[in-house]
């Protein structure tokens, strides 16, 4: 999962560019990237950034959406 998040952020121009667009500190984006999961609150914005670059929207499994008991990681 860590590799997937890192690849996605890199495809958007890297964590510094993403941080600037999200109006976040670069260290904030980098920390989430290193952890291998992104905040669910960033989902819409990152989908929009992906579309702007002509990329596929990110998989929901890259984000920490709230899950119900018994749901597997990556199943929304």
Backbone as CSV, one residue per row, in Angstrom:
resi,resn,N_x,N_y,N_z,CA_x,CA_y,CA_z,C_x,C_y,C_z
1,UNK,0.824,-1.196,0.000,0.000,0.000,0.000,0.866,1.257,0.000
2,UNK,1.941,1.249,0.782,2.834,2.396,0.842,3.332,2.760,-0.549
3,UNK,3.719,1.747,-1.327,4.214,1.982,-2.680,3.120,2.609,-3.548
4,UNK,1.882,2.155,-3.398,0.774,2.681,-4.202,0.536,4.157,-3.922
5,UNK,0.551,4.534,-2.635,0.348,5.931,-2.259,1.504,6.775,-2.783
6,UNK,2.710,6.288,-2.601,3.894,7.022,-3.077,3.826,7.221,-4.595
7,UNK,3.470,6.183,-5.322,3.364,6.272,-6.785,2.289,7.282,-7.181
8,UNK,1.155,7.241,-6.513,0.074,8.172,-6.834,0.505,9.612,-6.587
9,UNK,1.084,9.890,-5.428,1.527,11.249,-5.111,2.599,11.701,-6.105
10,UNK,3.505,10.819,-6.452,4.534,11.150,-7.447,3.915,11.491,-8.796
11,UNK,2.883,10.764,-9.180,2.228,11.022,-10.465,1.535,12.378,-10.496
12,UNK,1.261,12.928,-9.315,0.647,14.257,-9.228,1.689,15.366,-9.139
13,UNK,2.953,15.007,-9.230,4.009,16.007,-9.197,4.861,15.978,-7.949
14,UNK,4.592,15.047,-7.054,5.368,14.924,-5.833,4.666,15.552,-4.642
15,UNK,5.141,15.200,-3.459,4.439,15.617,-2.251,4.479,17.125,-2.024
16,UNK,5.524,17.791,-2.475,5.576,19.251,-2.306,4.515,19.943,-3.156
17,UNK,4.373,19.515,-4.408,3.345,20.097,-5.282,1.947,19.798,-4.760
18,UNK,1.733,18.572,-4.328,0.422,18.194,-3.783,0.119,19.019,-2.537
19,UNK,1.107,19.173,-1.669,0.906,19.963,-0.448,0.505,21.396,-0.783
20,UNK,1.163,21.962,-1.752,0.841,23.343,-2.147,-0.595,23.451,-2.634
21,UNK,-1.007,22.510,-3.470,-2.381,22.528,-4.000,-3.416,22.290,-2.912
22,UNK,-3.079,21.455,-1.921,-4.018,21.154,-0.834,-3.938,22.184,0.292
23,UNK,-2.977,23.116,0.155,-2.726,24.116,1.195,-2.378,23.444,2.523
24,UNK,-1.499,22.449,2.411,-0.981,21.706,3.565,0.529,21.881,3.599
25,UNK,1.113,21.593,4.742,2.572,21.599,4.835,3.108,20.371,4.099
26,UNK,4.252,20.531,3.428,4.841,19.366,2.753,5.071,18.201,3.701
27,UNK,5.442,18.484,4.931,5.682,17.396,5.885,4.405,16.624,6.181
28,UNK,3.258,17.292,6.131,1.983,16.616,6.369,1.714,15.595,5.270
29,UNK,1.868,16.016,4.028,1.630,15.110,2.902,2.672,13.994,2.926
30,UNK,3.900,14.333,3.191,4.968,13.323,3.212,4.718,12.277,4.300
31,UNK,4.284,12.717,5.469,4.005,11.780,6.563,2.915,10.790,6.178
32,UNK,1.847,11.267,5.570,0.769,10.371,5.132,1.256,9.442,4.026
33,UNK,2.075,9.981,3.138,2.608,9.164,2.053,3.472,8.035,2.627
34,UNK,4.315,8.357,3.593,5.170,7.355,4.223,4.350,6.298,4.960
35,UNK,3.237,6.724,5.558,2.380,5.794,6.297,1.616,4.866,5.353
36,UNK,1.493,5.272,4.092,0.823,4.419,3.116,-0.681,4.577,3.073
37,UNK,-1.187,5.641,3.676,-2.628,5.910,3.624,-2.850,7.411,3.651
38,UNK,-3.865,7.845,2.948,-4.172,9.271,2.854,-5.483,9.566,3.575
39,UNK,-5.621,10.768,4.125,-6.870,11.127,4.807,-8.060,11.094,3.842
40,UNK,-9.144,10.533,4.286,-10.359,10.461,3.466,-10.845,11.857,3.075
41,UNK,-10.577,12.844,3.914,-11.018,14.213,3.609,-10.311,14.790,2.388
42,UNK,-9.226,14.192,1.963,-8.497,14.650,0.781,-8.987,13.983,-0.495
43,UNK,-9.876,13.021,-0.397,-10.256,12.204,-1.553,-10.752,13.047,-2.734
44,UNK,-11.729,13.903,-2.503,-12.288,14.687,-3.611,-11.234,15.579,-4.262
45,UNK,-10.425,16.240,-3.444,-9.399,17.130,-3.983,-8.375,16.355,-4.802
46,UNK,-7.974,15.190,-4.325,-6.978,14.415,-5.061,-7.565,13.800,-6.329
47,UNK,-8.840,13.477,-6.310,-9.504,13.036,-7.548,-9.465,14.164,-8.574
48,UNK,-9.741,15.356,-8.123,-9.725,16.510,-9.025,-8.326,16.752,-9.585
49,UNK,-7.300,16.673,-8.722,-5.925,16.844,-9.200,-5.573,15.775,-10.225
50,UNK,-6.009,14.549,-9.987,-5.738,13.468,-10.940,-6.404,13.767,-12.284
51,UNK,-7.647,14.188,-12.257,-8.348,14.514,-13.511,-7.655,15.649,-14.247
52,UNK,-7.179,16.663,-13.509,-6.461,17.780,-14.129,-5.229,17.302,-14.890
53,UNK,-4.599,16.250,-14.402,-3.386,15.717,-15.033,-3.697,14.608,-16.032
54,UNK,-4.972,14.330,-16.237,-5.352,13.282,-17.179,-5.100,11.887,-16.643
55,UNK,-5.103,11.748,-15.329,-4.854,10.460,-14.691,-6.155,9.855,-14.183
56,UNK,-6.114,8.555,-13.948,-7.255,7.894,-13.313,-7.380,8.383,-11.884
57,UNK,-8.592,8.433,-11.412,-8.800,8.806,-10.016,-8.205,7.729,-9.115
58,UNK,-7.751,8.103,-7.927,-7.118,7.123,-7.039,-8.118,6.102,-6.525
59,UNK,-7.606,4.934,-6.243,-8.446,3.895,-5.640,-8.808,4.320,-4.222
60,UNK,-10.026,4.020,-3.818,-10.464,4.358,-2.473,-9.633,3.652,-1.397
61,UNK,-9.014,2.545,-1.759,-8.203,1.792,-0.804,-6.971,2.570,-0.338
62,UNK,-6.593,3.632,-1.052,-5.447,4.440,-0.646,-5.784,5.393,0.503
63,UNK,-7.059,5.462,0.852,-7.528,6.432,1.842,-8.052,5.732,3.086
64,UNK,-8.059,6.453,4.181,-8.497,5.871,5.453,-9.977,6.182,5.726
65,UNK,-10.837,5.703,4.851,-12.270,5.837,5.052,-12.706,5.000,6.248
66,UNK,-13.716,5.463,6.931,-14.277,4.726,8.054,-14.861,3.415,7.546
67,UNK,-14.550,2.335,8.235,-15.041,1.012,7.848,-15.914,0.448,8.959
68,UNK,-16.866,-0.336,8.566,-17.706,-1.023,9.524,-16.997,-2.271,10.027
69,UNK,-17.375,-2.739,11.197,-16.778,-3.969,11.724,-16.869,-5.073,10.675
70,UNK,-15.780,-5.771,10.496,-15.771,-6.904,9.582,-15.410,-6.569,8.155
71,UNK,-15.378,-5.273,7.791,-14.997,-4.920,6.430,-13.489,-5.005,6.288
72,UNK,-13.078,-5.494,5.143,-11.656,-5.604,4.852,-11.109,-4.282,4.367
73,UNK,-9.803,-4.103,4.557,-9.110,-2.934,4.030,-9.286,-2.903,2.519
74,UNK,-9.628,-1.731,1.978,-9.738,-1.590,0.533,-11.108,-1.925,-0.018
75,UNK,-12.033,-2.318,0.815,-13.390,-2.604,0.358,-14.279,-1.506,0.899
76,UNK,-14.888,-0.750,0.028,-15.739,0.357,0.474,-17.189,0.077,0.179
